[in-house]
Amino acid sequence: MEARRKIAAVSYLNTIPFIYGIQHTESLCADLSLSPPAGCAEAYASGAADIALVPVGALPRFQDARIITSYCIGAVKSVRTVVLMSNSPIADVSRIWLDAHSVTSALLVRVLAAELWNIKPEWKVLEDYSVADHAEAGDAFLLIGDKVFDFEGKFAYSLDLADCWRTLTNKPFVFAVWIAREGTDPALIEELEEGLTLGVERVWEAIVEYGHSEKPYAYEYLTSNIDFLFDNQKQKALELFREKIRKIAPHAKPG
């Protein structure tokens, strides 16, 4: 009997339409694992996943990968869950703590620091989130994912990085894309596409099924902040981001 294929997806609220679609597509014979963005990249790198939703900052690691499906995790306006929070104006920030869960966001904040804010802060890896509860003067914290909702309103300044990217480039932003290795069964990819389409069309059903219906922000977040379509504008935006991070990659050691 042929082994079941393995799919890795991000474990945040922003992916529950994808998860719903994958789990409700009967023809899709695959096992699904969930983890933060960096974990998805590691699952693909180690061979634990045949297909993965990976942060775009990790794409240079995978020479054998190709982007599949017409879906992504993207934003055409405020994304809400990728933010830089601080009690100091950005011009006075001297140290930035980088959320260890996402290479992409760490690279994005470096691009913005160099090209939009014109600052040269000290970079620190944020693994113990309690550090953010004891911010010192000049500290800023890059936070991603569902934890951002818990920190909203706790800092004097909050910069949405999708908004900042749009200010810099006048383009949307792509945070994660689906990839597979060359030679992956086209039927499997087609079945995944079918599942993702189903999920994106049933956002409210996904919210209810995975226990988020009591969160007043969930539906608006998934329908207004997150944009799932990997269209031509997002493809161009991704190429621009990859061009920019190639310039800073030799010097960047993001968390």
N, C-alpha and C positions, 0 to 999 in steps of 0.2 A: 504494500500500500504506500502511495506517495506521501512523503512527509508534509505536514501542514506548513505553509509559509508563515513568516513572522513579521508583524507590523509594529513599529514603535511610534507612539504619539505623545504629545505633551499633555501633562496631567493638570492643566489649568482650566479655569472656566471658559476661556476663549476657544477651547477645542471640543467642547461637549457636542456641538452639532456634528462634527466629524466622527466622534466616538459613537454617537447615536446611529449615524448612517452605517458605519462599519458593522455594528452589532445587529442591525436590522436588515442587512442584505444577505439573504439566505445563500446566494450563490458564491459569496465571498468566503472561501474556506481558508481562513488564516487565524492565527492567534494574535491577540492584541496585548501589548504591554504599555504601561504609562509611566512617565517620569518627567522631571523638569527638562527644559530644552537641552542643556548640556548632556543630560543622561541619554536623550534620544540620539545625539551625535555619537556618544560612546557606544551605544547599542549597535548602531550601524557600523562603526569602525571595527568593532570586535567580531562582527559577523552574527551577533545575537539577533539582529533584525535584517530582513531582506529588503524591506521598504521602511522608510522613516520620514517623519516630519521633523526636519532639522533646522536649526537656526542658520540663517544665511551666512553669518560670519564664519561658520564651520565649513562651508563649501570648498574652500581651497584645499582642505585635507583629503578630499575624496576625488581623486583623479578618474576613478572608474565609475563615477556616479553621473546620472543624468536627471534633470528635473522632469517629473512626470505630473500629470493631472493639471487641470485648469483652476486649481484651488491653492490657497495659501493662507497664512495669517498675515494680514496687512491692515493698513489704515490710510484713509484718504483725508482724514482730519484728526482730531484728538484721539489718541489710543487709550488714554486714561491709566493703563497698567504698565507703562514704561516711563518712569518719571525721575527727575533729579530734584530732591527735596533738601532744603537748607533754611537756616535762620538768617543767612547772609545773602545780600544781592549777589548775583552770579559774578560780577566784577570783583567782589571781595572774597570769593571762594579760593582757598589755598590748598585744600585737600579734598579729594573725591574718593569715597568708598564705593567700590564696584561690586554689585551683587554677583556672587559666584555662580549663579544659576544660568547665566547667559553670556556667551562670548559676543554675540551680535550687539547687544545693548552696550556692552563695555566698549566695543569698537566704535559704535555710533557716538557715544558721549565723547570719545577722544577726537573724532572728526569735528564735532560741534565745538569742543573746547578750542581747537586749533583754528577753525575756519569761520565760526560764528561769534563766539564769545571772546576770542583772543586772550585766553588765559593759559597758564602753564602750571597746573596744580600738581601736587604730590599725589600719586596713585596708590591706593590701598585696596586689598581684597576684603570684602565684607562677607564673612561666613557666620559670625555671631551677630544676629540682628539686634540684640540688646544694646549694641554700641550706638545705634541710632537713637536710643532713649537717653543718651548722655552726650549729646552733640557738643563739641567745643566750638569756639568762635572760628569761622572760616571753613567748617566742615560741611560737606554736601554728600548726600547718599543716593546712589543710583539703585532704585528698587524696581523690581519687575514682578509681574504675575499677581496672583490673588492677594498676596500680602499687602499690596499697595492700598487696597480698600481699608485695611486696618490702620494705615498711617495717614490717611487723608485728613487734613485739617490740623495736623500736629506740628507743622512747620510753617514759618512765615512765608516761604517762597516754594513754589512747586512748578517745575518746568516740564511740560509734556514733550517728550523727545520727538514724537511724530510731528507735533506742531513746529518744533525747532527745526527739524529737517526740512519741512515744507517752507519755512522762512528762508532757509539757506538755498534751497534748490527749486522751489515751486513744484515739487513732485510728491506723490504719495510715498509710503515706505512699506517695505516687505520685511517682516521679521522671520518668517519660517516658510519653507517650501517642502513639498514631498519629493523624495529622491528614491531611485532604485539603481541597481547595477546594470550595466549593459548586459543584454541577454535575458533579462527578467521576462517571464512569460507575459506576452501582451494581453492574454485573457485575464490574468490577475490584475493588471493595471486597469483594464477596462472595467472589471468588477469593482475595483476600488473607486474609480471615478463615479460609477453608478451609486455607490454607497455615500460618497461625499456629497453628491447632488441631493440625494434623499435627505441627508442630515441638514444641509443648509436650507432646504425648503421646509424643515420642520423644527425650527428653533425653539418654539414654545414647548413642543412635545419633549425635546431634549432637556430643557430646563426643568420640567416637571419630573421626568423620569430619573434624573440624577440628583434630585433633592434641592434644587436651587430656587424653587418657586416662591419661597419666603423672603428671598433677597430682592428688595425693591429695585435694585439697579441692574439685575441680571439681564432682563430682556432688552432694555435700552442699550446696555453695554454691547450685547451681541448683535444688535441690529443697527446701532448708530456709530459705535466706536470701532468695532472690528469689521473689516471688509474682507470677505473670503475669496473674491474673484481675482485670479492671477491673470489680469488682462494686459494689454499692450503697454499701458502707462506704467503699470507696476513692473513689468519686465524691463522697461527702460530705466526705471528708478533703481532696480536691483543692479543693473550693469553700472550705473553711476556710483552706487555705494561701493561695489566691488573695486571700481577704479580708485576711489578715494582711500579705501583701506589698504590697497596695495602700496600706497605712498607712506602710510604710517606703520604698516605691519612689522618692518624690521626693528622698530623701536618700541612696539607695543607688547605688553605682557599682561593682558587683561585676565580677570578672574573668570 
